[in-house]
């Protein structure tokens, strides 16, 4: 698959369709969006990329590792593959990248979707990341990945998908981004604070959240929407943090309705 500006990416959909860039969360790999690609690619030229330092992209993360540097990577990718303007959807960390992109390069964005994101990291989310870092430090990557589904998925979904999660854990372990890179990316998340400027953004934005997210309270999306008249709020009743994976049909419908509006 192609690489541009140091970023590995995959494309689906008609080449002449409006471009839609997808940015994953902390894991960073564009494959996160696999359940959503068929529906989105019916109407859009979909570009899903691996963050720098993750997946098949340049193994060295930005220096320093900041959300703004990650947003500049997106601009470089767009320049490299000839995209002047695009819609952008980011999950959690990817959503923060989208907000930075709307601040740094608003002329490059048509619409923005922030999935289970925030303007400032919630104290509850910080506590979750502290726990995950403790697991990583005491048990290593395998223990970290074994615990990860607790934060990402609803309990019933985990119960019903045990074998699948075991397989995926092994796959994630084989492509683990590295402890130091992960720690730096979590630190960038913790440092992110858009409260002083998020109200001035002009990009039409959807804050999409799940009420049963066990990592990011849905109220963080509510506060994001309340801070800017250009941001609308949509809530899924279930699906957990990775709601695009656990309930792709409902998720895709909400996203496509917003993009068409």
C-alpha atoms as one frame of an Amber mdcrd trajectory, in Angstrom:
protein
   0.000   0.000   0.000   1.187   3.580  -0.647   3.240   5.856   1.585   3.289
   9.656   1.313   4.964  12.224   3.577   6.122   9.334   5.747   2.561   8.128
   6.328   1.204   4.778   5.182  -2.364   5.027   3.912  -5.052   3.082   2.101
  -7.714   4.389  -0.256 -11.181   3.111  -1.066 -13.972   4.585  -3.126 -14.140
   6.497  -6.418 -11.079   8.573  -7.135 -13.231  11.512  -8.240 -15.494  11.438
  -5.156 -15.164  14.009  -2.350 -12.203  13.035  -0.134 -12.762  11.879   3.450
  -9.706  11.358   5.671  -9.989   8.967   8.627  -7.717   9.245  11.671  -7.632
   6.547  14.347  -7.209   6.988  18.094  -4.313   6.027  20.343  -3.535   2.845
  18.397  -2.952   5.013  15.352  -3.538   2.395  12.635  -5.884   3.166   9.757
  -7.142  -0.412   9.862  -9.206   0.635  12.878 -11.825   1.916  10.414 -12.258
  -1.388   8.546 -15.921  -1.908   9.620 -16.845   1.517   8.243 -14.957   1.583
   4.951 -17.496  -0.154   2.669 -20.358   2.190   3.564 -18.238   5.341   3.472
 -16.505   4.386   0.232 -19.815   4.222  -1.629 -19.937   8.028  -1.603 -16.428
   9.225  -0.769 -12.788   8.819  -1.678 -11.782   7.461   1.721  -8.189   7.797
   2.930  -7.354   5.950   6.169  -3.774   6.521   7.340  -1.435   5.261  10.061
  -0.168   7.951  12.436   3.569   8.578  12.360   5.194   6.124  14.790   2.432
   3.521  14.393   1.377   0.855  11.916   3.358   0.929   8.690   4.151   4.641
   8.767   7.555   6.132   9.612   8.449   4.333  12.877   9.787   7.520  14.480
   6.994   9.672  15.974   7.025  13.464  15.544   9.617  15.309  17.623   8.240
  16.619  19.869   5.128  14.461  20.021   2.227  16.930  20.050  -1.279  16.981
  18.644  -0.302  19.997  16.528   2.577  18.010  14.967   0.151  15.199  14.162
  -2.174  17.722  12.484   0.706  19.049  10.388   1.346  15.458   9.275  -2.196
  15.410   7.856  -1.560  18.609   5.897   1.654  17.094   4.531  -0.231  13.957
   3.510  -2.890  16.015   1.746  -0.223  17.992  -0.097   1.612  14.815  -1.105
  -1.448  13.112  -2.608  -2.946  16.233  -4.156  -5.931  16.916  -1.907  -6.719
  20.595  -1.443  -9.787  20.197   0.794 -11.332  17.214   2.545 -13.739  16.130
   5.202 -11.974  14.649   8.216 -13.139  12.143  10.833 -11.071  11.319  13.892
 -11.661   8.958  16.789 -10.537  10.179  20.251  -6.891  11.192  19.646  -7.759
  11.379  15.947 -10.544  13.793  16.815  -8.067  16.026  18.656  -5.951  16.002
  15.495  -9.045  17.131  13.610  -9.631  20.021  15.997  -5.991  21.122  15.623
  -6.368  20.845  11.853  -9.442  23.098  12.023  -7.349  25.629  13.964  -4.123
  25.460  11.944  -5.481  24.942   8.421  -9.238  25.654   8.293  -9.128  26.287
   4.546  -8.223  22.603   4.040 -11.370  21.283   5.765 -14.928  20.986   4.548
 -16.421  19.204   7.557 -15.064  17.617  10.727 -16.356  14.685  12.785 -14.912
  14.211  16.278 -15.800  10.764  17.665 -15.654  10.380  21.459 -13.376  13.385
  21.657 -12.975  16.477  23.819 -11.646  20.019  24.119  -9.678  19.208  27.276
  -8.843  15.817  28.736 -11.421  14.867  31.363 -10.144  13.905  34.859 -11.844
  10.526  34.476 -10.016   9.901  31.197  -6.715  10.897  32.800  -7.371   8.336
  35.545  -8.006   5.659  32.902  -4.776   6.472  31.096  -2.848   6.436  34.370
  -4.206   2.943  35.030  -3.264   1.798  31.533   0.261   3.195  31.926   0.590
   1.348  35.233  -0.455  -1.892  33.544   2.085  -1.252  30.783   4.881  -0.530
  33.264   4.147  -3.503  35.514   3.041  -6.105  32.996   4.391  -5.033  29.621
   2.643  -4.741  26.241   0.781  -8.079  26.514  -0.871  -7.099  29.802  -1.655
  -3.647  28.407  -3.364  -5.125  25.350  -5.202  -7.766  27.389  -6.746  -4.965
  29.477  -7.474  -2.668  26.542 -10.947  -4.057  25.636 -12.248  -3.088  29.099
 -11.797   0.555  28.122 -12.954   0.235  24.507 -16.029  -1.994  24.459 -19.273
  -2.569  26.390 -19.173  -5.542  28.769 -21.804  -7.627  26.873 -19.909  -7.124
  23.609 -16.693  -8.340  25.248 -18.536 -11.413  26.587 -19.793 -12.287  23.114
 -16.507 -11.677  21.291 -13.881 -13.309  23.506 -12.246 -15.410  20.781 -12.173
 -12.507  18.357 -10.551 -10.249  20.945  -7.915 -12.883  21.728  -6.974 -13.061
  18.044  -6.881  -9.291  17.729  -4.728  -8.946  20.839  -2.109 -11.208  19.273
  -2.233  -9.166  16.059  -1.900  -5.897  17.977   1.021  -7.312  19.943   2.818
  -8.211  16.719   2.498  -4.601  15.534   2.771  -2.823  18.900   3.903   0.779
  18.478   6.467   0.537  21.285   6.302   1.572  24.911   8.156   4.872  24.554
   6.073   5.981  21.571   2.874   5.024  23.377   3.887   6.964  26.495   4.676
  10.060  24.424   1.335   9.844  22.612  -0.551   9.524  25.910   1.376  12.525
  27.239   0.309  14.514  24.164  -3.304  13.589  24.876  -2.982  14.671  28.503
  -1.439  18.004  27.463  -4.125  18.842  24.905  -6.288  21.812  25.909  -8.331
  23.608  23.241 -10.538  25.619  25.580  -8.903  28.934  24.725  -9.474  28.577
  20.985 -12.127  25.954  20.255 -14.896  28.568  20.349 -13.349  30.403  17.407
 -13.314  27.435  15.005 -15.541  27.843  11.953 -15.479  24.347  10.407 -18.900
  22.626  10.520 -18.308  19.906  13.091 -20.140  16.912  14.523 -19.282  15.759
  18.039 -20.371  12.122  18.022 -20.268  10.213  21.310 -21.513   7.042  22.951
 -23.323   7.298  26.270 -21.671   4.121  27.597 -18.085   5.051  26.694 -15.896
   3.728  29.532 -12.852   5.813  28.577 -14.233   9.235  27.632 -17.438  10.518
  29.282 -19.998  11.559  26.682 -20.287  14.833  28.578 -16.887  15.792  27.135
 -18.524  15.865  23.689 -21.449  17.781  25.146 -19.064  20.433  26.477 -17.280
  20.568  23.120 -20.566  21.226  21.328 -21.605  23.838  23.887 -18.383  25.777
  23.294 -18.998  26.487  19.596 -22.133  27.179  17.568 -20.565  25.392  14.582
 -20.432  22.096  16.534 -23.499  19.845  16.747 -23.874  16.896  19.120 -25.057
  13.374  18.307 -25.264  10.649  20.969 -25.415   6.895  20.500 -27.096   5.065
  23.368 -24.576   2.224  23.238 -21.450   0.988  21.547 -18.736   1.985  23.981
 -15.606   3.930  23.123 -15.145   1.991  19.870 -18.773   2.497  18.821 -17.871
   2.573  15.133 -16.726  -1.042  15.509 -19.439  -2.419  17.795 -22.390  -0.764
  15.994 -21.148   0.206  12.527 -24.632   0.402  10.987 -25.869   3.110  13.354
 -22.506   4.852  13.370 -22.252   4.956   9.567 -25.798   6.293   9.259 -25.097
   9.187  11.638 -21.831  10.038   9.879 -23.265   9.920   6.368 -26.298  12.003
   7.365 -23.990  14.705   8.718 -21.688  14.661   5.697 -24.664  14.978   3.346
 -26.298  17.799   5.322
